Amino acid sequence: MVLMNVGKLTCCALTLAGLIRAQGAITVKLEDALARARQYGGQIQTANSAVLQAREDTAQTRAARLPSVNAFNQFIYTQGNGTPSGVFVANDGVHIYNEQAVVHEEVLAFVRHGEMNRALALEAIARAKVEVAARGLNATVIQNYFAIVSAQRKVANLQRSVQEAERFLDITQKLEKGGETAHADVIKAQIDLQQRQRDLKDAQYAIEKSKIALGVLIFPNFSSDFSVVDDLQQPAMLPAIAEAQAQATASSPDIKAASAGLQETGYEVNVAKYGYLPSFGLDFFYGIDANQFAAHTDYPTQATGRSTLPNFEVTGRQNLGYVAQATLNIPVWNWGATRSKIKQAELKRDQAQLDLSLTQRNLQASLAAAYTEAQAAQSQLDSLRSSADLAAESLRLTLLRYQAGEATALEVVDAQNTVNLSRNAQDDGLARYRVALANLQSLMGTL
């Protein structure tokens, strides 16, 4: 009866694992997972939005250098007092209409490139930060991806462990019937089998939890209905350290962002220095500035257009026309505000230089750590594989000794635990190496 229940439980466990695999409508490789995360990851979308905003800033800065056209519309009413100008003598009449097209151009904007260069540098920073966010997301995706692979391998190991426990239970029951062993050994085998069945269920749940963690990152709508490719048995080789350093330095988005930040602060200094320079503006007005809203005044009006002069009148006046003006503003004194802005910009530039140096050192440290981790994991693979083989052989020999009456049930259970731990350790070692290698490749920009 016990053996029958054990068989049913094992069958159910295997069926559940089969259903999990069968339901995986999508098979995802690591490269696919990384690409999907770039497409659907919230961090990437936020960074892309920052790029679009920076691009609009560049467009606005470019437009600010070009002539602008505005329509000026104004009506001024002045209280009358019996004179042509009304109460306010500065006005030309009781009613004043201004309808003009105004063209304005800041001439020196064509030779001042600081604002445009600064906008372009900020756009470059935003683009680099997209890759920075992608690299950060890569690490999470890599961990979650191989967590699924590792959990799947643990399920496979536990399934083998359950089968071995079932076999041991069958052996103890047969030996008990033949009077060759005590019932205590059967109980011990049953307890061991039940524990391994519970471990198998926990491992199956671990697969689902890992899929949930990865599914949030790689699908637009949450889904855990997918499977991943287990390629731990074909690990890639480590690149040479010099090659890794060269590629990491050339492709690092952190260094690109820091370099662009240094350029941006340099342009910020130039923009601040513009405060010492004059501004030269040209304005062209075309329209009317008259006491009647018309191209020609249809009643007698002053010939001079000034109410304070003798009232020489003409029968009509042309109102529609143009005027141009040039304005030169020369800064003289502003209590050191321009000097303070320049000093502030220079301090930002110095800080950006420090940030770039720190980013370069951090990259070298991260690369060295990732390379050392990959080397350490790779160096242990052969040893872990050998340990797993030795543990399997030890279990086989211990079972033979138990059947010959030379070993105890505790020794068999201990050998089963050892072989399960060794298998898991080997798979963890393979996963550790692949994670370290993937992180190294991400730093190098090849993944």
C-alpha positions, 0 to 999 in steps of 0.5 A, spaced: 500 500 500 505 504 501 509 503 495 503 504 491 501 511 494 509 512 493 508 511 486 502 515 485 505 521 488 511 520 484 507 519 478 503 526 480 509 530 481 512 527 474 505 529 471 505 536 474 512 537 471 510 535 464 504 540 464 508 545 466 513 544 460 507 543 456 504 549 458 510 553 456 507 556 449 514 560 448 521 558 449 525 564 451 533 564 450 537 568 454 538 573 448 531 573 447 529 575 454 534 580 454 531 583 448 524 583 451 526 586 457 529 592 453 522 593 450 518 592 455 522 594 462 519 600 465 526 603 466 528 603 459 521 606 457 523 611 462 530 612 459 527 613 452 522 618 454 528 622 457 531 621 450 525 624 447 525 630 452 532 632 451 531 631 443 525 636 444 530 641 448 535 640 442 530 642 437 528 648 441 535 651 442 536 650 434 529 654 433 532 659 438 537 661 433 533 663 428 529 669 426 522 669 430 515 672 427 510 674 431 503 678 430 503 684 435 495 686 436 494 692 441 488 697 442 490 703 447 484 708 449 486 714 453 481 719 456 479 725 452 480 732 454 479 736 448 486 735 445 488 730 440 492 726 445 488 726 450 490 726 458 496 722 456 500 727 452 505 721 450 500 718 446 498 720 439 491 720 440 485 718 444 484 711 440 491 707 438 491 701 434 497 697 433 497 691 428 504 689 426 508 683 424 514 683 428 520 679 425 526 679 431 533 676 430 539 675 435 544 676 430 550 674 435 546 667 436 549 665 430 556 665 433 555 663 440 554 655 439 555 654 447 547 653 448 546 648 442 552 644 444 550 644 451 543 641 448 546 636 444 551 634 450 545 633 454 541 629 449 548 624 448 547 623 456 540 621 455 541 616 450 547 613 454 543 613 460 538 608 456 544 603 455 546 604 462 539 602 464 539 596 459 545 594 463 542 594 470 536 591 467 541 585 464 543 583 471 536 582 473 534 578 467 540 574 467 539 572 475 532 570 474 533 567 467 538 562 470 534 561 477 529 558 472 534 553 469 537 552 476 530 550 479 529 546 473 535 542 474 533 541 481 527 538 480 530 533 475 535 531 480 529 531 486 526 526 481 532 522 480 532 522 488 525 520 489 526 514 484 532 512 488 528 513 495 523 509 492 528 503 490 531 503 497 524 503 500 522 497 495 529 494 497 527 494 505 520 492 504 523 486 500 528 484 505 523 485 511 519 480 508 525 475 508 527 477 515 533 480 513 532 487 516 528 490 521 522 494 520 525 500 522 529 500 516 522 500 512 520 506 516 526 510 515 526 509 508 519 511 508 520 518 512 526 519 507 522 518 501 516 523 503 521 528 505 524 528 498 517 528 495 516 534 499 522 537 496 520 536 489 514 540 490 518 545 493 522 545 487 517 545 482 514 551 486 520 555 485 520 554 478 514 558 478 516 563 482 522 564 478 518 565 472 513 570 475 520 574 477 522 574 470 515 574 466 514 581 469 520 584 466 520 580 459 512 581 457 508 587 456 502 583 460 504 579 466 505 572 464 509 566 466 507 561 461 513 560 458 520 556 458 527 557 458 533 554 454 537 550 458 544 550 455 549 550 462 552 544 459 555 548 453 558 554 457 562 559 453 570 560 454 572 566 458 575 571 453 582 574 455 582 579 460 586 584 455 580 583 450 575 584 456 578 590 458 578 593 451 571 592 449 568 594 456 572 601 456 570 602 449 562 600 450 561 602 457 555 607 457 557 609 464 563 612 461 559 615 455 554 618 460 560 621 464 564 623 458 558 627 455 556 630 462 564 633 462 562 636 455 556 639 457 559 642 463 564 645 459 559 648 454 555 650 461 562 655 462 562 658 455 554 659 456 556 663 463 561 667 459 556 670 454 554 674 460 560 678 459 558 679 451 553 684 448 547 682 445 545 685 438 538 684 436 534 686 429 527 688 429 522 689 423 515 691 424 510 691 418 503 694 420 499 700 422 500 704 429 495 709 428 489 712 431 484 709 426 484 702 424 485 703 417 490 703 412 489 710 410 486 715 415 479 718 412 479 724 416 483 730 417 489 729 421 495 732 424 501 733 419 506 732 424 503 726 428 504 730 435 499 734 438 504 738 442 506 742 435 502 746 431 495 743 429 497 743 421 492 738 418 492 734 412 486 731 409 489 723 410 494 719 412 498 713 410 498 708 416 500 702 413 508 701 413 514 698 416 520 700 421 526 697 423 530 697 429 537 695 431 538 694 439 545 693 442 545 691 449 552 692 453 553 689 460 556 694 464 555 692 472 551 686 475 554 686 482 558 680 480 552 675 478 556 673 471 562 672 475 558 667 480 555 664 474 562 662 471 565 660 477 559 655 479 559 652 472 567 651 473 565 647 479 560 643 476 565 642 470 570 640 476 565 635 479 564 632 472 571 630 471 571 627 478 565 623 476 568 621 470 575 618 473 570 615 478 566 611 473 572 609 469 575 606 476 568 603 478 568 600 471 575 597 472 573 594 479 566 591 476 570 588 470 575 585 475 570 582 480 566 579 474 572 576 471 575 573 477 568 570 479 567 567 472 574 564 473 573 561 480 566 558 477 570 555 471 575 552 475 571 548 480 566 545 474 571 539 473 571 538 481 564 539 482 563 534 476 567 529 479 564 529 486 557 528 483 560 522 479 563 519 486 557 521 490 553 516 485 558 511 485 558 511 493 550 510 493 551 504 488 556 501 492 552 503 499 546 500 496 550 493 494 553 493 501 546 494 505 543 488 500 549 484 503 548 486 510 554 490 511 551 497 511 545 500 515 539 504 512 542 511 515 548 510 511 544 509 505 540 515 506 546 519 507 549 517 501 542 519 497 543 526 501 550 526 498 549 524 491 543 529 491 547 535 494 553 533 489 548 534 483 545 540 485 552 543 487 554 541 480 548 544 477 549 551 481 556 551 479 554 551 472 549 556 473 554 560 477 559 560 471 554 562 466 551 568 470 558 570 471 560 569 464 553 573 462 555 579 467 562 579 464 559 579 457 554 585 459 560 589 461 563 588 455 557 590 451 557 583 447 551 580 450 
